[in-house]
Amino acid sequence: MTLTLVVELILTALLAATLFYCIVLERKLAALRSGQDGLKKTLASLNGAVAAASTSMLTLKSTASEITQTLDDRLGHARGLADELGVLCGSGERIVQRFDREIDNRAVPKSDLPSAAIMGRLDASRFANLGAVR
């Protein structure tokens, strides 16, 4: 066996190993390409979902702004009504106080009324019953 034959056999074995490695490498690259296509589809759907979420957020912000404005308007109206009701209640209380003063200032004494004696007895019995209950 000559040196040339040995070198050629070693080169043939190395070439076969290189060919085998290229086949394995080509299969891995094919799998990587198919995975890359799947990743592209996933990224495209993710991008669509992000765009839809962004649109939804803008709509939500707009709606929240409108609701805030509506609530502010209603709150202002309610405060105005509460102030008006407070004025009306105060006016009513003053009218009641004037009626009370007029009733107190009347010249008709309570004892002149026919039912004054009956009412006096009822009041006395009520106070007696309250004292017995306690």
C-alpha positions as CSV (number, residue, x, y, z in Angstrom):
1,M,0.0,0.0,0.0
2,T,1.3,3.2,-1.0
3,L,1.2,6.5,0.8
4,T,-1.0,7.9,-1.9
5,L,-3.6,5.2,-1.4
6,V,-3.7,5.7,2.4
7,V,-4.1,9.5,2.0
8,E,-6.9,8.9,-0.5
9,L,-8.6,6.5,1.8
10,I,-8.4,9.0,4.7
11,L,-9.6,11.8,2.5
12,T,-12.5,9.5,1.3
13,A,-13.4,8.8,4.9
14,L,-13.3,12.5,5.8
15,L,-15.3,13.3,2.7
16,A,-18.0,10.7,3.7
17,A,-18.0,12.1,7.3
18,T,-18.4,15.6,5.8
19,L,-21.2,14.4,3.5
20,F,-23.0,12.8,6.5
21,Y,-22.6,15.9,8.5
22,C,-24.0,18.1,5.7
23,I,-27.1,15.9,5.4
24,V,-27.7,16.2,9.2
25,L,-27.0,19.9,9.0
26,E,-29.4,20.3,6.1
27,R,-32.2,18.5,8.0
28,K,-31.7,20.8,11.0
29,L,-31.8,23.9,8.9
30,A,-35.0,22.7,7.2
31,A,-36.5,22.2,10.7
32,L,-35.3,25.6,11.7
33,R,-36.9,27.2,8.6
34,S,-40.3,25.5,9.3
35,G,-40.1,26.7,12.9
36,Q,-39.2,30.1,11.6
37,D,-42.4,30.1,9.5
38,G,-44.4,29.1,12.5
39,L,-42.8,31.9,14.5
40,K,-43.6,34.4,11.8
41,K,-47.3,33.3,12.0
42,T,-47.3,33.6,15.7
43,L,-45.7,37.0,15.7
44,A,-48.2,38.2,13.1
45,S,-51.1,37.1,15.2
46,L,-49.5,38.6,18.3
47,N,-49.0,41.9,16.4
48,G,-52.7,41.8,15.5
49,A,-53.7,41.2,19.1
50,V,-51.6,44.1,20.3
51,A,-53.2,46.4,17.7
52,A,-56.7,45.3,18.7
53,A,-55.8,45.8,22.4
54,S,-54.4,49.3,21.6
55,T,-57.6,50.2,19.8
56,S,-59.7,48.9,22.7
57,M,-57.6,50.9,25.2
58,L,-58.2,54.1,23.1
59,T,-62.0,53.3,23.0
60,L,-61.9,52.7,26.8
61,K,-60.1,55.9,27.5
62,S,-62.6,57.8,25.3
63,T,-65.6,56.2,27.0
64,A,-64.1,56.8,30.5
65,S,-63.6,60.5,29.6
66,E,-67.3,60.8,28.4
67,I,-68.5,59.1,31.6
68,T,-66.4,61.3,33.7
69,Q,-67.9,64.4,32.0
70,T,-71.4,63.1,32.4
71,L,-70.9,62.3,36.1
72,D,-69.4,65.8,36.7
73,D,-72.4,67.4,35.0
74,R,-74.8,65.3,37.1
75,L,-72.9,66.0,40.3
76,G,-73.0,69.7,39.6
77,H,-76.7,69.5,39.0
78,A,-77.3,67.5,42.1
79,R,-75.3,70.0,44.2
80,G,-77.4,72.8,42.8
81,L,-80.6,70.9,43.7
82,A,-79.2,70.1,47.2
83,D,-78.5,73.8,47.7
84,E,-82.0,74.7,46.5
85,L,-83.5,72.1,48.8
86,G,-81.5,73.5,51.7
87,V,-82.8,77.0,51.0
88,L,-86.4,75.6,50.8
89,C,-86.0,73.7,54.1
90,G,-84.7,76.7,55.8
91,S,-87.6,78.8,54.5
92,G,-90.0,76.2,55.6
93,E,-88.5,76.1,59.1
94,R,-88.8,79.9,59.3
95,I,-92.5,79.7,58.3
96,V,-93.1,77.0,60.9
97,Q,-91.5,79.2,63.5
98,R,-93.7,82.1,62.5
99,F,-96.8,79.9,62.8
100,D,-95.6,78.7,66.2
101,R,-95.1,82.3,67.4
102,E,-98.6,83.2,66.1
103,I,-100.2,80.3,67.8
104,D,-98.4,81.1,71.1
105,N,-99.4,84.8,70.8
106,R,-103.0,84.0,70.3
107,A,-105.4,85.4,72.8
108,V,-107.4,82.2,73.2
109,P,-106.3,80.4,76.3
110,K,-106.1,76.6,76.2
111,S,-108.1,76.2,79.3
112,D,-111.2,77.9,77.7
113,L,-111.5,75.1,75.2
114,P,-114.0,72.3,76.1
115,S,-111.5,69.6,75.5
116,A,-108.8,71.1,77.6
117,A,-109.8,69.2,80.7
118,I,-109.9,65.9,78.9
119,M,-106.5,66.5,77.3
120,G,-105.1,67.4,80.7
121,R,-106.3,64.2,82.2
122,L,-104.9,62.2,79.2
123,D,-101.5,63.8,79.6
124,A,-101.4,63.1,83.3
125,S,-102.3,59.4,82.7
126,R,-99.7,59.1,80.0
127,F,-96.9,60.5,82.2
128,A,-98.0,58.2,85.0
129,N,-97.9,55.2,82.7
130,L,-94.4,56.2,81.4
131,G,-93.2,56.4,85.0
132,A,-94.6,52.9,85.7
133,V,-93.0,51.4,82.6
134,R,-89.6,52.6,83.3
